[in-house]
Amino acid sequence: MPRLRRAARERRTRPELAQGVWEWLRGRPYDDLPEGNKWDLLILETHEHDIDAFWDAIYAAVESGEIAVSPTKQHCFGDRPLLPSRNGTR
């Protein structure tokens, strides 16, 4: 039972977006971002085919509260996707 509870708790947690990435989405110039946030952008965009639609969906999800903005988040390869799969490829 503890494994089931832990799995359910993980499903309930909101995905997190790095604060610098959120600032970039809201208009902060790319050149002003810390190097870590530039890597975050690269990692997040790696498997996306329609980048503009991806960022629009991320922006809308943050605005609606589906994604939390975190000052300590560092995106890594292998993280759970921020958005649920839209076409079954993720």
C-alpha positions as CSV (number, residue, x, y, z in Angstrom):
1,M,0.0,0.0,0.0
2,P,2.7,2.6,0.7
3,R,3.9,2.3,-3.0
4,L,0.3,3.0,-4.2
5,R,0.0,6.1,-1.9
6,R,3.4,7.4,-3.0
7,A,2.5,6.9,-6.7
8,A,-0.8,8.7,-6.1
9,R,0.9,11.6,-4.3
10,E,3.4,12.0,-7.2
11,R,0.5,12.2,-9.7
12,R,-1.1,15.0,-7.6
13,T,1.9,17.2,-7.5
14,R,1.9,20.0,-10.0
15,P,4.8,20.2,-12.5
16,E,7.2,23.0,-11.9
17,L,8.7,25.5,-14.3
18,A,12.0,27.3,-13.5
19,Q,11.4,31.0,-12.6
20,G,13.9,32.3,-15.1
21,V,12.1,30.4,-17.9
22,W,8.8,32.0,-16.8
23,E,10.5,35.4,-16.8
24,W,11.7,34.7,-20.4
25,L,8.2,33.8,-21.5
26,R,6.9,37.0,-20.0
27,G,9.4,39.1,-22.1
28,R,12.8,39.0,-20.3
29,P,15.6,39.1,-23.0
30,Y,17.3,35.7,-23.6
31,D,20.7,37.4,-23.2
32,D,19.8,38.5,-19.6
33,L,19.0,35.0,-18.4
34,P,21.5,33.1,-16.2
35,E,23.3,30.2,-18.0
36,G,21.2,27.6,-16.1
37,N,18.0,29.0,-17.5
38,K,19.4,28.9,-21.0
39,W,20.0,25.2,-20.5
40,D,16.5,24.8,-19.1
41,L,15.1,26.2,-22.4
42,L,17.3,23.9,-24.4
43,I,16.1,20.9,-22.4
44,L,12.5,21.8,-22.5
45,E,12.5,22.3,-26.3
46,T,14.4,19.2,-27.1
47,H,11.5,16.9,-28.2
48,E,9.1,19.6,-29.4
49,H,8.2,19.9,-33.0
50,D,5.9,23.0,-32.8
51,I,7.8,25.2,-30.4
52,D,5.4,28.2,-30.5
53,A,2.4,25.9,-29.6
54,F,4.5,24.3,-26.9
55,W,5.3,27.7,-25.2
56,D,1.8,29.0,-25.7
57,A,0.5,25.9,-23.8
58,I,3.1,26.3,-21.1
59,Y,2.2,29.9,-20.6
60,A,-1.5,29.1,-20.4
61,A,-0.9,26.2,-18.0
62,V,1.1,28.5,-15.6
63,E,-1.6,31.2,-15.9
64,S,-4.3,28.6,-15.0
65,G,-2.3,27.2,-12.1
66,E,-1.6,23.8,-13.7
67,I,2.1,24.4,-13.6
68,A,3.9,26.1,-10.6
69,V,6.7,28.5,-11.0
70,S,9.7,27.6,-8.8
71,P,12.8,29.6,-8.1
72,T,14.8,26.4,-7.3
73,K,13.7,24.2,-10.2
74,Q,16.4,23.0,-12.6
75,H,15.1,21.1,-15.6
76,C,16.9,17.8,-16.5
77,F,16.6,15.2,-19.2
78,G,14.3,12.5,-17.9
79,D,12.0,14.8,-15.9
80,R,8.3,14.2,-16.2
81,P,6.8,16.3,-19.0
82,L,5.3,19.6,-18.0
83,L,2.3,19.0,-20.1
84,P,0.4,15.8,-20.7
85,S,1.0,14.2,-24.1
86,R,-1.1,15.7,-26.8
87,N,-0.5,13.2,-29.5
88,G,0.9,10.1,-27.7
89,T,4.5,10.7,-28.7
90,R,5.8,11.9,-25.4
